[in-house]
Every structure is written in C-alpha cells, then in structure tokens.
Amino acid sequence: MPERAGIEGKLQEVEDQLEQLRRQLEMLSSAIWQDIDHDNPARLDEGVRFKQSYNERRGSLEGSMDQMLALLRAYPPSGPGTGVAEREGEAVEREADEVPEEPQTEPEIPEPVPATGSLEVALDQKVPFGFILGGKTFTSASAWPLFYETLLQELYGRSPEKLTHLADDASGGLEQGGRRLFARVPDPLDDPLPIADSIFAEADLAPQAMLQVIKRLIGYLGYPLESFKILLKEKNRGTVETLSLAA
C-alpha cells in the first residue's frame, strides 16, 4: 500500500526530527553551563540567570514536543486489509482525544504501566521524561540530570525555604556517600546544577543513587511517597512506565 507507506514515512521523519531537536537542546544546555565563568561572580550570576530562562523556555517547548509526538504516534490505521480490531481503533481514538490543552503541566502519557521491581528496576535502557507530583504531570528532557533539574526547580518553587535550608546547612543537610548534595556556591559539588539564585545541587549521581536521594528529598519536603511517580520510557521508543518510590 504505497500511500500508507508514504504517510508513515512522513510521520516517522517528523518524529525523528523532533527527537533530534530534543537531543540538540540537551547538548546546548550542557554547553551553556560549561561556558559560564564560574570564577567571576558577576559572570556567574549573569550566566545562571540566562540558564534559568533557557530552562523555562526549553521546558515549555519540550512539553509541546511531547504532545505532538504522542499525537503523531496515535495516527490511526485506515483502509482495507489493515487488520485493526474495532477495540484497537477505539483505543487510538481515546488516546488522540486525551491530548491535553496545557502541554507544560498536562502532557499526553501513552498508557503507562507500573514498572516492575520499583527502585530495583533496570535503568540502563530507560530514561525519564517527567514526573507526577500531587496529581499533576510535568515533563522534562530525557536525561537523568535534566530530569533532576526540572524536579528540583519545581520543588524549590513549592518549598523554597526547605531547599534553601539544605543549601545553607553547614553539614550538607542531605548527603550521599559523604558528599554534599546542595550548596550555596558550586565549588563544593562535583557537577553543580543551578536550581535558583545561589542554590546548587549535585548532579553527578548514578540513576539508582539519584532515585534514593529523591526518595529522601520527597519525604523531607513532607510529600507522601505515594503522591510521586517518575515517568520512564525505553530509549528506543519502548513502553512508557510509571516508577513509584513508595515500595
């Protein structure tokens, strides 16, 4: 069916371009941070402000991209000989109807299923693309440090005094393996991640270690663990899963 192959090819081409743009945004984010002069206080403040603005715009753009990708992947099969059962067609229609109007906070999530093994789930072939907190869904770039950055910025917006306390605590407050996880200046951290003005978080964490830190952080901020879930997807466009930290 050449017409069918034609539209499928066009859909795949646009999907690939959107995924490529996502990767370019991630690489640019890292390049911006590395280019900031961390030894010059004025240039550091200026660079952090620019990085925060970039993060906000990138988050909005990637939320829209996730919505578009979900819609493209829900393109319904049609024509004779497709072999699509009626119930499958209804499921596709339901997915298309569920595309949200506010992609920044309510993105399309294609039928997530619980991840097996909770925190012991194998993460080498999976990446995060957002999280659910208190019934709201947030999207992020598909990389663990950038996901962590999006989460911490949302938590800071909700509880700035508690995140500030962690950065101010001389003992390091929340620690992992004897390392500080939050600080007022980037120097004590191996891979400082800017969260707010003069607040940095350690981003040099393996995924499993990061999950343990997030679990402790969610409890420290007073949220029930059941109210927080991480959105995971396979690197090669696999199944979308929700990972709970409550187990």
C-alpha positions in Angstrom: 0.0 0.0 0.0 2.3 2.9 -1.2 0.0 5.6 0.1 0.1 4.1 3.6 3.9 3.7 3.5 4.1 7.3 2.3 2.2 8.8 5.3 4.0 6.5 7.7 7.3 7.7 6.3 6.4 11.3 6.7 5.2 10.7 10.3 8.4 8.9 11.2 10.5 11.7 9.6 8.9 14.4 11.7 9.2 12.2 14.9 12.9 11.7 14.2 13.4 15.5 13.7 11.6 16.3 17.0 13.8 13.7 18.8 16.9 15.2 17.2 15.8 18.7 18.3 15.4 17.3 21.9 19.0 16.0 21.8 20.3 19.3 20.5 18.5 21.2 23.3 20.1 18.8 25.8 23.6 19.3 24.4 23.1 23.0 24.2 22.0 23.1 27.9 25.3 21.4 28.9 27.4 23.6 26.7 25.8 26.8 28.2 26.6 25.6 31.7 30.1 24.7 30.9 30.7 28.0 29.1 29.8 30.1 32.2 32.7 31.7 34.0 32.3 30.2 37.5 35.2 32.1 38.9 33.7 35.5 38.1 30.8 36.2 40.5 29.2 38.8 38.1 29.5 36.5 35.1 28.3 33.5 37.2 25.1 35.4 38.2 24.5 36.5 34.7 25.1 33.0 33.3 22.8 31.4 35.9 20.0 33.8 35.1 20.4 33.1 31.4 20.4 29.3 32.1 17.2 29.5 34.2 15.5 31.4 31.4 16.7 28.8 28.9 15.4 26.0 31.1 12.0 27.6 31.3 11.7 28.0 27.5 13.1 24.6 26.9 10.6 23.0 29.3 7.7 24.7 27.5 9.0 23.7 24.1 9.6 20.1 25.1 6.2 19.8 26.6 4.7 20.8 23.3 7.0 18.4 21.5 5.9 15.5 23.8 2.3 16.4 23.0 3.0 16.4 19.2 4.9 13.1 19.4 2.1 11.4 21.3 -0.4 12.7 18.7 1.7 11.5 15.7 2.2 8.1 17.2 -1.6 7.8 17.7 -2.2 8.2 13.9 -5.0 5.7 13.2 -4.5 2.9 10.7 -7.1 3.1 7.9 -8.1 1.4 4.6 -8.9 -2.2 3.7 -6.7 -5.0 4.9 -5.2 -3.2 7.9 -6.4 -6.0 10.3 -7.1 -3.5 13.1 -9.7 -4.7 15.5 -12.5 -2.4 16.5 -11.4 -2.2 20.1 -7.9 -1.1 18.9 -9.4 1.7 16.9 -11.3 2.8 19.9 -8.2 2.9 22.0 -6.4 5.0 19.3 -9.3 7.5 19.3 -9.2 7.7 23.1 -5.5 8.4 23.1 -6.0 11.2 20.5 -8.9 12.7 22.4 -6.8 12.8 25.6 -4.2 15.2 24.1 -4.1 18.0 26.8 -4.6 21.7 26.2 -1.7 22.6 28.5 1.4 20.6 27.5 3.6 22.2 30.1 1.7 20.5 33.0 -0.7 18.0 31.5 1.2 16.1 28.7 -0.2 13.1 26.9 1.0 9.9 28.5 0.6 6.8 26.3 -1.0 4.2 28.6 1.7 3.9 31.3 2.1 0.7 33.2 3.8 0.2 36.6 7.5 -0.6 36.4 8.4 -3.9 37.9 10.8 -4.0 40.8 10.3 -0.4 41.9 13.7 1.1 42.8 15.4 -2.1 41.6 14.1 -1.6 38.0 16.8 -1.9 35.4 17.6 1.7 34.2 20.3 1.2 31.7 17.9 1.1 28.8 15.4 3.6 30.2 15.3 7.4 30.6 13.0 9.7 32.5 10.8 12.2 30.7 8.9 13.7 33.6 7.1 13.0 36.9 3.8 13.1 38.6 3.5 15.0 41.8 0.3 15.6 43.7 -1.8 14.6 40.7 0.0 17.0 38.3 2.2 15.8 35.4 5.4 17.6 34.5 7.7 16.8 31.6 11.5 17.1 31.3 14.3 16.4 28.9 15.1 12.7 28.5 18.3 12.7 30.6 18.7 12.0 34.3 20.5 15.3 35.2 18.0 17.4 33.3 15.0 15.5 34.8 16.6 16.1 38.2 16.9 19.8 37.4 13.3 20.1 36.4 12.1 18.2 39.6 14.3 20.3 41.9 13.2 23.6 40.4 9.5 22.6 40.8 10.2 21.5 44.4 12.0 24.8 45.1 9.0 26.7 43.7 6.8 24.9 46.2 9.1 24.9 49.3 11.9 27.5 48.7 12.7 27.7 52.4 13.4 24.0 52.8 15.6 23.7 49.7 17.4 26.9 50.9 17.9 25.2 54.3 19.6 22.3 52.7 22.0 24.6 50.8 22.7 26.6 54.0 23.3 23.6 56.3 27.0 23.6 57.1 26.8 19.8 57.5 25.4 19.4 54.0 21.9 18.6 55.2 21.1 15.8 52.8 24.2 13.8 51.9 25.0 10.8 49.8 28.2 8.8 50.4 29.6 11.6 52.5 29.2 14.1 49.6 27.2 17.3 49.9 24.1 17.4 47.6 23.2 21.0 48.0 25.3 24.2 48.4 25.1 28.0 48.1 28.1 28.0 45.7 29.1 25.4 43.1 32.6 24.8 44.5 31.7 22.0 47.0 29.9 20.0 44.3 31.4 17.8 41.6 28.8 18.6 39.0 26.8 21.6 40.2 23.3 22.1 38.9 21.8 25.6 39.2 18.4 25.4 40.9 17.8 29.0 42.0 19.8 32.1 42.7 22.8 30.9 44.8 21.4 27.4 45.2 23.1 24.4 43.5 22.5 20.7 43.6 24.9 17.8 42.9 24.1 16.3 39.5 26.9 13.7 39.5 24.7 10.8 40.6 24.1 7.4 39.1 20.3 6.8 38.3 19.9 4.4 41.3 21.6 6.8 43.7 19.6 9.7 42.3 16.4 7.8 43.0 17.4 7.2 46.6 18.2 10.9 47.0 14.9 11.9 45.5 13.0 9.4 47.8 14.6 11.1 50.9 14.0 14.5 49.5 10.3 13.9 48.9 10.0 12.7 52.4 11.9 15.7 53.8 9.6 18.1 52.0 6.6 16.4 53.5 5.0 14.7 50.5 3.7 11.2 50.7 5.8 8.9 48.6 2.6 7.6 47.0 2.0 11.0 45.5 5.2 11.0 43.5 5.9 8.9 40.4 8.6 9.1 37.7 7.7 8.7 34.1 10.1 6.4 32.2 10.4 5.3 28.6 12.7 2.9 26.8 15.4 4.6 24.8 14.2 3.0 21.6 10.6 4.2 21.7 9.5 1.4 24.0 6.8 1.1 26.6 6.1 4.1 28.9 6.1 3.2 32.6 5.5 4.9 35.9 8.0 4.2 38.6 6.8 4.6 42.2 9.3 5.3 45.1 6.8 4.1 47.7 7.9 0.4 47.6 
